[in-house]
Amino acid sequence: MKAGESERVLAELEPYRNGKVGKEANKSEECHRYIRNRPGQFDYQAAEAANLPIGSGEIESSNRSVVQTRLKLPGAWWKPEHAHDMLNLRTLRANGDWNKYWKATG
């Protein structure tokens, strides 16, 4: 996958698929379907060149630390439009752009 050969990976998975869906699908079937349903989303070389994460672990961790920490406070509730604004501010801070943003706006 990192070499940009997703079609080759799909071909190598082919003999191990069971052709089933849901709980009946084996791991090879699930993997094949995941790759097949996301054409163009596995340009790992470009992501690495741009110094972007390519694994979901970092994304899940960011979701937990940036989104859930603020929006899932005990007793808190949010209107969608306010939650979106709050997440934008949290993302600014998490990315280290907090001061840059406020200098530019005011």
DSSP file (Angstrom, degrees, kcal/mol; ACC not computed):
  #  RESIDUE AA STRUCTURE BP1 BP2  ACC     N-H-->O    O-->H-N    N-H-->O    O-->H-N    TCO  KAPPA ALPHA  PHI   PSI    X-CA   Y-CA   Z-CA
    1    1 A M    >         0   0    0      0, 0.0     3,-1.9     0, 0.0    43,-0.4   0.000 360.0 360.0 360.0 -41.4    0.0    0.0    0.0
    2    2 A K  T 3   +     0   0    0      1,-0.3    43,-0.2     2,-0.1     4,-0.0   0.776 360.0  56.6 -64.9 -24.0    2.8    2.4    0.8
    3    3 A A  T 3  S-     0   0    0     41,-0.1    -1,-0.3     2,-0.1    40,-0.0   0.408 120.5-109.1 -86.1   3.0    4.2    1.9   -2.6
    4    4 A G  S <  S+     0   0    0     -3,-1.9     2,-0.3    38,-0.2     3,-0.2   0.756  81.1 127.9  79.0  24.5    0.9    2.9   -4.2
    5    5 A E     >  +     0   0    0      1,-0.2     4,-1.8     2,-0.1     3,-0.3  -0.400  12.2 144.0-111.7  55.1    0.1   -0.6   -5.4
    6    6 A S  H  > S+     0   0    0     -2,-0.3     4,-2.5     1,-0.2    -1,-0.2   0.841  71.7  57.9 -64.1 -32.6   -3.4   -1.0   -4.0
    7    7 A E  H  > S+     0   0    0     -3,-0.2     4,-2.1     1,-0.2    -1,-0.2   0.885 106.0  50.0 -63.9 -36.9   -4.5   -3.0   -7.0
    8    8 A R  H  > S+     0   0    0     -3,-0.3     4,-2.2     2,-0.2    -2,-0.2   0.904 109.3  51.0 -66.5 -40.9   -1.8   -5.5   -6.3
    9    9 A V  H  X S+     0   0    0     -4,-1.8     4,-1.8     2,-0.2    -2,-0.2   0.920 109.4  51.0 -62.3 -43.6   -2.9   -5.7   -2.7
   10   10 A L  H  X S+     0   0    0     -4,-2.5     4,-1.3     1,-0.2    -1,-0.2   0.911 109.8  50.0 -59.7 -42.2   -6.5   -6.4   -3.8
   11   11 A A  H  < S+     0   0    0     -4,-2.1    -1,-0.2     1,-0.2    -2,-0.2   0.886 109.7  50.7 -64.1 -38.7   -5.3   -9.1   -6.2
   12   12 A E  H  < S+     0   0    0     -4,-2.2    -1,-0.2     1,-0.2    -2,-0.2   0.804 110.6  49.6 -70.5 -28.3   -3.3  -10.8   -3.4
   13   13 A L  H >X S+     0   0    0     -4,-1.8     3,-2.0     1,-0.2     4,-0.6   0.754  89.2  87.9 -77.1 -25.0   -6.3  -10.7   -1.0
   14   14 A E  G >< S+     0   0    0     -4,-1.3     3,-1.3     1,-0.3    -1,-0.2   0.832  83.2  50.7 -47.5 -50.3   -8.6  -12.3   -3.7
   15   15 A P  G 34 S+     0   0    0      0, 0.0    -1,-0.3     0, 0.0    -2,-0.1   0.692 110.8  51.3 -66.3 -14.8   -7.9  -16.0   -2.9
   16   16 A Y  G <4 S+     0   0    0     -3,-2.0    12,-0.3    -4,-0.2    13,-0.3   0.488  85.0 107.1-100.9  -4.6   -8.6  -15.5    0.8
   17   17 A R    <<  -     0   0    0     -3,-1.3    10,-0.1    -4,-0.6     8,-0.0  -0.379  51.7-160.3 -73.3 151.7  -12.0  -13.7    0.5
   18   18 A N        -     0   0    0      2,-0.2    -1,-0.1     8,-0.1     3,-0.1   0.421  32.5-127.6-111.5  -0.2  -15.2  -15.5    1.4
   19   19 A G        +     0   0    0      1,-0.2     2,-0.2     7,-0.1     6,-0.1   0.623  66.2 125.1  70.9  13.0  -17.6  -13.2   -0.5
   20   20 A K        -     0   0    0      4,-0.2     2,-0.3     2,-0.1    -1,-0.2  -0.571  48.4-139.8-104.2 168.0  -19.8  -12.6    2.5
   21   21 A V    >   +     0   0    0     -2,-0.2     3,-1.4     4,-0.1     4,-0.2  -0.787  58.1   2.4-122.4 165.9  -20.9   -9.4    4.2
   22   22 A G  G >  S-     0   0    0     -2,-0.3     3,-1.3     1,-0.3    -2,-0.1  -0.279 128.5 -10.7  62.9-140.9  -21.4   -8.2    7.7
   23   23 A K  G 3  S+     0   0    0      1,-0.3    -1,-0.3     0, 0.0    -3,-0.0   0.695 134.6  62.0 -66.0 -18.9  -20.5  -10.6   10.6
   24   24 A E  G <  S+     0   0    0     -3,-1.4    -1,-0.3     2,-0.1    -2,-0.2   0.698  82.3  99.0 -80.3 -19.6  -20.2  -13.4    8.0
   25   25 A A  S <  S-     0   0    0     -3,-1.3     2,-0.1    -4,-0.2    -4,-0.1  -0.440  70.1-134.6 -71.4 138.5  -17.3  -11.7    6.2
   26   26 A N     >  -     0   0    0     -2,-0.1     4,-2.3    -6,-0.1     3,-0.2  -0.385  30.8 -97.7 -84.1 172.9  -13.8  -12.8    7.0
   27   27 A K  H  > S+     0   0    0      1,-0.2     4,-2.6     2,-0.2     5,-0.2   0.855 124.0  54.0 -61.7 -36.6  -11.0  -10.3    7.6
   28   28 A S  H  > S+     0   0    0    -12,-0.3     4,-2.5     2,-0.2    -1,-0.2   0.891 109.3  48.9 -65.1 -38.4   -9.7  -10.6    4.1
   29   29 A E  H  > S+     0   0    0    -13,-0.3     4,-2.6    -3,-0.2    -2,-0.2   0.925 112.1  48.3 -65.2 -45.0  -13.1   -9.8    2.7
   30   30 A E  H  X S+     0   0    0     -4,-2.3     4,-2.4     2,-0.2    -2,-0.2   0.920 113.3  47.1 -61.5 -44.7  -13.4   -6.8    5.0
   31   31 A C  H  X S+     0   0    0     -4,-2.6     4,-2.4     2,-0.2     5,-0.2   0.923 112.2  49.8 -63.7 -45.4   -9.9   -5.5    4.0
   32   32 A H  H  X S+     0   0    0     -4,-2.5     4,-2.8     1,-0.2    -2,-0.2   0.930 112.7  47.0 -59.4 -46.9  -10.6   -6.0    0.3
   33   33 A R  H  X S+     0   0    0     -4,-2.6     4,-2.3     2,-0.2    -1,-0.2   0.900 110.1  53.6 -63.1 -41.8  -13.9   -4.1    0.6
   34   34 A Y  H  < S+     0   0    0     -4,-2.4     4,-0.2    -5,-0.2    -2,-0.2   0.934 114.9  39.7 -59.6 -47.7  -12.3   -1.3    2.6
   35   35 A I  H >< S+     0   0    0     -4,-2.4     3,-1.5     1,-0.2    -2,-0.2   0.930 115.3  51.7 -68.3 -45.7   -9.6   -0.7    0.0
   36   36 A R  H 3< S+     0   0    0     -4,-2.8    -2,-0.2     1,-0.3    -1,-0.2   0.850 108.0  52.1 -61.2 -36.7  -11.9   -1.2   -3.0
   37   37 A N  T 3< S+     0   0    0     -4,-2.3    -1,-0.3     1,-0.2    -2,-0.2   0.417 106.4  56.4 -82.7   1.8  -14.5    1.3   -1.7
   38   38 A R    X   +     0   0    0     -3,-1.5     3,-1.8    -4,-0.2    -1,-0.2  -0.367  69.8 176.2-130.8  55.4  -11.9    4.0   -1.2
   39   39 A P  T 3  S+     0   0    0      0, 0.0    -3,-0.1     0, 0.0    -4,-0.0  -0.350  72.5  15.4 -62.6 139.2  -10.1    4.6   -4.5
   40   40 A G  T 3  S+     0   0    0      1,-0.1     3,-0.3     2,-0.1    -2,-0.0   0.469  98.7 100.6  80.2   1.1   -7.6    7.4   -4.4
   41   41 A Q    <   +     0   0    0     -3,-1.8    -1,-0.1     1,-0.2    -6,-0.0   0.319  65.7  70.1-100.8   9.6   -7.5    7.6   -0.7
   42   42 A F        +     0   0    0     -4,-0.1     2,-1.9    -7,-0.1     3,-0.3  -0.203  49.5 136.3-120.8  42.7   -4.3    5.7   -0.2
   43   43 A D     >  +     0   0    0     -3,-0.3     4,-2.0     1,-0.2     3,-0.2  -0.510  19.8 160.7 -87.5  70.2   -1.7    8.1   -1.6
   44   44 A Y  H  >  +     0   0    0     -2,-1.9     4,-2.9   -43,-0.4     5,-0.2   0.838  66.1  59.3 -63.1 -35.4    0.7    7.4    1.3
   45   45 A Q  H  > S+     0   0    0     -3,-0.3     4,-2.1     1,-0.2    -1,-0.2   0.920 108.3  44.7 -62.3 -43.3    3.7    8.7   -0.5
   46   46 A A  H  > S+     0   0    0     -3,-0.2     4,-1.6     2,-0.2    -1,-0.2   0.894 113.4  51.2 -66.9 -39.5    2.2   12.1   -0.9
   47   47 A A  H  <>S+     0   0    0     -4,-2.0     5,-3.0     1,-0.2    -2,-0.2   0.927 111.6  46.2 -64.1 -44.5    1.0   12.1    2.7
   48   48 A E  H ><5S+     0   0    0     -4,-2.9     3,-1.5     1,-0.2    -1,-0.2   0.886 109.5  54.7 -65.6 -37.6    4.4   11.3    4.0
   49   49 A A  H 3<5S+     0   0    0     -4,-2.1    -1,-0.2     1,-0.3    -2,-0.2   0.833 109.8  47.6 -63.3 -31.6    6.0   13.9    1.8
   50   50 A A  T 3<5S-     0   0    0     -4,-1.6    -1,-0.3    -5,-0.1    -2,-0.2   0.333 117.6-116.6 -89.9   7.0    3.6   16.5    3.3
   51   51 A N  T < 5 +     0   0    0     -3,-1.5    -3,-0.2     1,-0.2    -2,-0.1   0.860  65.3 148.0  60.4  38.5    4.5   15.1    6.8
   52   52 A L      < -     0   0    0     -5,-3.0    -1,-0.2    -6,-0.1     2,-0.1  -0.755  53.6-104.3-101.2 150.0    0.9   14.0    7.4
   53   53 A P        -     0   0    0      0, 0.0    -1,-0.1     0, 0.0    -5,-0.0  -0.454  26.6-169.5 -70.0 145.7    0.0   11.0    9.5
   54   54 A I        +     0   0    0     -2,-0.1     2,-0.3    -6,-0.0    -6,-0.0   0.449  60.6  79.6-114.0  -3.6   -1.1    7.9    7.5
   55   55 A G  S  > S-     0   0    0      1,-0.1     4,-0.7     0, 0.0     3,-0.4  -0.735  75.3-132.3-104.2 154.9   -2.5    5.8   10.3
   56   56 A S  H  > S+     0   0    0     -2,-0.3     4,-3.0     1,-0.2     5,-0.3   0.689  95.2  78.8 -77.7 -17.4   -5.9    6.1   11.9
   57   57 A G  H  > S+     0   0    0      1,-0.2     4,-2.4     2,-0.2    -1,-0.2   0.907  94.3  46.4 -57.9 -44.3   -4.4    5.9   15.4
   58   58 A E  H  > S+     0   0    0     -3,-0.4     4,-2.2     2,-0.2    -1,-0.2   0.875 113.3  49.9 -66.7 -36.3   -3.3    9.5   15.4
   59   59 A I  H  X S+     0   0    0     -4,-0.7     4,-2.5     2,-0.2    -2,-0.2   0.935 111.8  47.1 -67.6 -46.0   -6.6   10.6   14.0
   60   60 A E  H  X S+     0   0    0     -4,-3.0     4,-2.1     1,-0.2    -2,-0.2   0.902 112.3  50.8 -62.1 -40.6   -8.5    8.7   16.7
   61   61 A S  H  X S+     0   0    0     -4,-2.4     4,-2.6    -5,-0.3     5,-0.2   0.906 110.1  49.8 -63.9 -41.4   -6.3   10.1   19.4
   62   62 A S  H  X>S+     0   0    0     -4,-2.2     4,-3.3     2,-0.2     5,-0.7   0.909 108.4  53.2 -63.7 -41.8   -6.8   13.6   18.1
   63   63 A N  I  X>S+     0   0    0     -4,-2.5     5,-2.3     1,-0.2     4,-1.0   0.917 111.7  46.0 -58.9 -43.0  -10.6   13.0   18.1
   64   64 A R  I  <>S+     0   0    0     -4,-2.1     5,-1.0     3,-0.2    -2,-0.2   0.927 120.6  37.1 -66.4 -45.0  -10.4   11.9   21.7
   65   65 A S  I  <5S+     0   0    0     -4,-2.6    -2,-0.2     3,-0.2    -1,-0.2   0.836 128.3  30.5 -81.8 -31.4   -8.2   14.8   22.9
   66   66 A V  I  X5S+     0   0    0     -4,-3.3     4,-0.6    -5,-0.2    -3,-0.2   0.913 130.4  25.3 -92.4 -50.4   -9.6   17.6   20.8
   67   67 A V  I >X<S+     0   0    0     -4,-1.0     4,-2.6    -5,-0.7     3,-0.6   0.974 123.9  40.3 -83.3 -59.3  -13.2   16.9   20.3
   68   68 A Q  I 3><S+     0   0    0     -5,-2.3     4,-2.0     1,-0.2    -3,-0.2   0.846 107.5  62.0 -66.3 -34.6  -14.4   14.7   23.1
   69   69 A T  H 34<S+     0   0    0     -5,-1.0    -1,-0.2    -6,-0.3    -2,-0.1   0.886 117.1  29.9 -58.4 -38.7  -12.5   16.5   25.9
   70   70 A R  H X< S+     0   0    0     -3,-0.6     3,-0.7    -4,-0.6    -2,-0.2   0.882 124.4  42.4 -89.1 -41.7  -14.4   19.7   25.2
   71   71 A L  H 3< S+     0   0    0     -4,-2.6    -3,-0.2     1,-0.2    -2,-0.2   0.664 109.5  55.7 -85.8 -15.1  -17.8   18.5   23.9
   72   72 A K  T 3< S+     0   0    0     -4,-2.0    -1,-0.2    -5,-0.3    -2,-0.1  -0.082  70.4 143.0-110.2  35.9  -18.4   15.6   26.3
   73   73 A L    X   -     0   0    0     -3,-0.7     3,-2.1     1,-0.1     2,-0.1  -0.477  65.8 -90.2 -69.4 144.5  -18.1   17.5   29.6
   74   74 A P  T 3  S+     0   0    0      0, 0.0    -1,-0.1     0, 0.0     3,-0.1  -0.355 112.0   5.5 -57.4 128.0  -20.5   16.4   32.3
   75   75 A G  T 3  S+     0   0    0      1,-0.3     2,-0.2    -2,-0.1    -2,-0.1   0.390 100.2 130.2  80.9  -4.2  -23.7   18.4   32.0
   76   76 A A    <   +     0   0    0     -3,-2.1     2,-0.3    -6,-0.0    -1,-0.3  -0.567  29.8 176.1 -84.6 146.7  -22.6   20.2   28.8
   77   77 A W        -     0   0    0     -2,-0.2     2,-0.4    -3,-0.1    -5,-0.0  -0.980   9.5-157.9-144.3 155.1  -24.8   20.4   25.8
   78   78 A W        -     0   0    0     -2,-0.3     3,-0.0    -7,-0.1    -7,-0.0  -0.983  19.7-129.1-138.3 140.4  -24.2   22.3   22.5
   79   79 A K    >>  -     0   0    0     -2,-0.4     4,-2.7     1,-0.1     3,-0.7  -0.680  40.1-114.6 -77.1 145.0  -26.2   23.7   19.6
   80   80 A P  H 3> S+     0   0    0      0, 0.0     4,-2.2     0, 0.0     5,-0.2   0.871 114.9  51.8 -51.9 -42.1  -24.7   22.4   16.4
   81   81 A E  H 3> S+     0   0    0      1,-0.2     4,-1.3     2,-0.2     5,-0.1   0.848 113.4  44.3 -67.3 -31.9  -23.6   25.8   15.2
   82   82 A H  H <> S+     0   0    0     -3,-0.7     4,-2.6     2,-0.2    -1,-0.2   0.869 110.1  54.6 -78.1 -37.4  -21.8   26.5   18.6
   83   83 A A  H  X S+     0   0    0     -4,-2.7     4,-2.6     1,-0.2    -2,-0.2   0.909 107.2  51.9 -60.9 -41.4  -20.2   23.1   18.7
   84   84 A H  H  X S+     0   0    0     -4,-2.2     4,-2.0    -5,-0.2    -1,-0.2   0.925 111.0  46.8 -61.8 -44.7  -18.7   23.6   15.3
   85   85 A D  H  X S+     0   0    0     -4,-1.3     4,-2.0     2,-0.2    -2,-0.2   0.904 112.0  50.9 -63.6 -41.3  -17.2   27.0   16.4
   86   86 A M  H  X S+     0   0    0     -4,-2.6     4,-2.6     1,-0.2    -2,-0.2   0.909 109.3  50.6 -63.2 -42.2  -15.9   25.4   19.6
   87   87 A L  H  X S+     0   0    0     -4,-2.6     4,-2.5     1,-0.2    -1,-0.2   0.876 106.9  54.8 -65.3 -36.3  -14.2   22.6   17.6
   88   88 A N  H  X S+     0   0    0     -4,-2.0     4,-2.2     2,-0.2    -1,-0.2   0.927 110.7  45.5 -60.9 -43.7  -12.6   25.1   15.3
   89   89 A L  H  X S+     0   0    0     -4,-2.0     4,-2.2     2,-0.2    -2,-0.2   0.908 112.6  50.1 -66.3 -41.8  -11.1   26.9   18.3
   90   90 A R  H  X S+     0   0    0     -4,-2.6     4,-2.6     1,-0.2    -2,-0.2   0.894 110.7  50.4 -62.6 -39.2  -10.0   23.6   19.9
   91   91 A T  H  X S+     0   0    0     -4,-2.5     4,-2.2     2,-0.2     6,-0.2   0.904 107.6  53.5 -66.3 -41.7   -8.4   22.6   16.6
   92   92 A L  H  <>S+     0   0    0     -4,-2.2     5,-2.7     1,-0.2     6,-0.6   0.941 112.6  44.0 -55.5 -48.1   -6.6   25.9   16.3
   93   93 A R  H ><5S+     0   0    0     -4,-2.2     3,-1.3     4,-0.2    -2,-0.2   0.917 112.2  51.4 -65.8 -43.3   -5.1   25.4   19.8
   94   94 A A  H 3<5S+     0   0    0     -4,-2.6    -1,-0.2     1,-0.3    -2,-0.2   0.831 110.3  50.2 -63.5 -32.1   -4.2   21.8   19.2
   95   95 A N  T 3<5S-     0   0    0     -4,-2.2    -1,-0.3    -5,-0.2    -2,-0.2   0.454 116.4-114.2 -86.0  -0.8   -2.4   22.7   16.0
   96   96 A G  T < 5S+     0   0    0     -3,-1.3     4,-0.2    -4,-0.3    -3,-0.2   0.698  87.4 113.3  78.3  18.8   -0.4   25.4   17.7
   97   97 A D     >< +     0   0    0     -5,-2.7     4,-2.5    -6,-0.2    -4,-0.2   0.259  36.1 107.2-105.9  11.5   -2.1   28.2   15.7
   98   98 A W  H  > S+     0   0    0     -6,-0.6     4,-2.1     1,-0.2     5,-0.2   0.946  84.2  38.8 -57.1 -56.1   -4.0   29.9   18.6
   99   99 A N  H  > S+     0   0    0      1,-0.2     4,-2.3     2,-0.2     5,-0.2   0.894 114.9  54.2 -65.1 -39.7   -1.8   33.0   18.9
  100  100 A K  H  > S+     0   0    0     -4,-0.2     4,-1.9     1,-0.2    -1,-0.2   0.903 108.8  49.6 -59.7 -42.3   -1.4   33.3   15.1
  101  101 A Y  H  X S+     0   0    0     -4,-2.5     4,-1.5     1,-0.2    -2,-0.2   0.937 112.3  45.7 -62.4 -48.0   -5.2   33.3   14.6
  102  102 A W  H  X S+     0   0    0     -4,-2.1     4,-1.0     1,-0.2    -1,-0.2   0.838 111.1  52.7 -71.0 -31.3   -5.9   35.9   17.3
  103  103 A K  H  < S+     0   0    0     -4,-2.3    -1,-0.2     1,-0.2     3,-0.2   0.895 110.6  48.5 -65.7 -39.2   -3.2   38.2   16.0
  104  104 A A  H  < S+     0   0    0     -4,-1.9    -2,-0.2    -5,-0.2    -1,-0.2   0.780 114.7  45.3 -71.6 -27.2   -4.6   38.0   12.5
  105  105 A T  H  <        0   0    0     -4,-1.5    -1,-0.2    -5,-0.1    -2,-0.2   0.581 360.0 360.0 -95.2  -9.9   -8.2   38.7   13.7
  106  106 A G     <        0   0    0     -4,-1.0    -3,-0.2    -3,-0.2    -2,-0.2   0.561 360.0 360.0-160.9 360.0   -7.6   41.5   15.9
